[in-house]
Amino acid sequence: MRPPMRLALFLGITGVAMIAGALISFSIVSAILHIPLADMQKVIMQPEYASMAQFANALASIIAFGLPSLALAFFVKGNWMANMGFAPIKSYQSVGIVILLALTGLILSGALGSLTEKIPIPTNFKNWAEGLEAQYKKAMLSMTHMNSLSDLAYALLAVAIVPAIIEEVYFRGTLQKILMDLTGKPYAAILLTAIIFSTIHFSYFGFLSRMALGMILGYIYYYSKTIWLPILLHLLNNGIAVVSLYVVRNNATNVEKLMDDNLPIYWGILALVGIYYLLVQLKNNTNAGLEKSI
C-alpha cells in the first residue's frame, strides 16, 4: 500500500475510532453508575469517581489510538507486531540512556513552560487558553484523586502505562513511519508527528513542552528502531507526574504548585545540551548493538 493511501486509511479509521471510543467508554461508565449519558461529563469530573474517569480515559484511548494502529498493521505487508514497531531492544545500555533522557526532558519541559508564558499573545486568545488550561488541570486533578497505594497503582495503570503504550504505537510506531515514507525526510516526519502529538492534547501552555517531548520520542524511535524505548520514556514522564501528585495529595497548595511550577529558561539550554549528547550516545549505542547482532 502506497504511503498516501496508508495515511488516508489511517486518518479515516482514526476519525471513526475517536467517536466510537468516546461513545463506548462513556456509555459503559454511564451504565455502571446508573446516570444519564448527558450528565456524564459533569459527574465524572467529581473526585469520588476518579477510578471511573481513569477507566473511561484509558478505554477511549485504547479504541481511539489503538484500533487505527492495529487495523493498519494488519492491512499492510509483514508481521503485524513488527509493523507497529515492536522489535527487540538491541542494546540494553540504551535503557539507561532513555531513563536519563526522561529526566532531562522534564527539565526542558519546565523551562519551555516558562518560555511559553513569556510569549506575547492577544488578550482574547490568552483568556481562552487559560480557560482551557484550567479545565485540563481540573480534569487531571479529579482523574488522579488518590487516597491509597491501590489508588496509585490503578492511576499508574490507567494514566501512565496504557497511554504510554497506545500513544507511542499510534504516533511513533504508525504515524511517524507513514510520514517518513511519504516525505522521505525522517527529521521532517519527526517534527510533524511531534506537532500533531502536542496539538491533540489541546493545551496552549503545554504545547512547546509536549512538542519537545514528542521530538525526543521520535528521535528515540528513529535511532533505536523499537517502540519499546519510546514507551519507556513516555511511561516515566507520565508516571513521575502521577507519583508526584500522590506524594503531595494532602496539601492543596503543593498540588497547585506542582501543576503550575516551571523552571528558569536557562535550565532549558542546559537540558538541550544534555539531550543532544544523550541522543548521540543512543544513536551510537544502537548502531553498535545492530553490528553485534549481524
Sequence and secondary structure as in RCSB ss.txt:
>XXXX:A:sequence
MRPPMRLALFLGITGVAMIAGALISFSIVSAILHIPLADMQKVIMQPEYASMAQFANALASIIAFGLPSLALAFF
VKGNWMANMGFAPIKSYQSVGIVILLALTGLILSGALGSLTEKIPIPTNFKNWAEGLEAQYKKAMLSMTHMNSLS
DLAYALLAVAIVPAIIEEVYFRGTLQKILMDLTGKPYAAILLTAIIFSTIHFSYFGFLSRMALGMILGYIYYYSK
TIWLPILLHLLNNGIAVVSLYVVRNNATNVEKLMDDNLPIYWGILALVGIYYLLVQLKNNTNAGLEKSI
>XXXX:A:secstr
  HHHHHHHHHHHHHHHHHHHHHHHHHHHHHHHT  GGGHHHHTTSGGGHHHHHHHHHHHHIIIIIHHHHHHHHH
SSS HHHHTT    S THHHHHHHHHHHHHHHHHHHHHHHHHHS   HHHHHHHHHHHHHHHHHHHHHT  SSHH
HHHHHIIIIIIHHHHHHHHHIIIIIIHHHHHHHS HHHHHHHHHHHHHHTT  STTHHHHHHHHHHHHHHHHHH 
 THHHHHHHHHHHHHHHHHHHHTTT HHHHHHHHH    HHHHHHHHHHHHHHHHHHHHHHHHHHHHH 
